[in-house]
Amino acid sequence: MIDSQLHLIATDLDPMAIRKVTMKKQTIEANYIVALRPHLKTFLKNISSKFTVAVYTYGIREYAAAMVDLFDPYRKYICRVLSREDTVTF
């Protein structure tokens, strides 16, 4: 039996603990200072046991993947990463 209800929980994973991320796209290198909120992994563990978790950003795909790699490198909690390339413009 499939649950026909769709539940959406939207939250801002605005970071708190600082890490440096370097991304390279072709010949461009960008540095970001990223901070992860305290208890983020606990939150993801708890919510992923009840919901399918996806991350969306209007940033580029490489940025989205780099951010998710910081807090879920083995994709134990996050099942899908969506970025601006996944949006439709009218």
C-alpha positions, 0 to 999 in steps of 0.5 A: 500500500502506498501512502497517497499523502505528500508531506513537505518539511522545508528547513533552512540548513543555514550552516554554523560550524566552519569548514573551507570548501574549494570547488573547481569548475573547468578553470575557475576555482572558488573558495567557500567558508561553510558552517554546519549547524550543531546537531545537523547530523542528528536532525538528518538521521531522525528525519530520514527515518520518517521522510525521504530527504532531498536538498534543493539549492538555486546554486549550481550542481557542483556547489550543491554536491559539495555542500551535501558532501560536507554533512552526508558524504555517504548519502545515508540521509539525503536521497536527492540533490536538486540544483538550478539545472533541475528547475524549469523556467517559463 
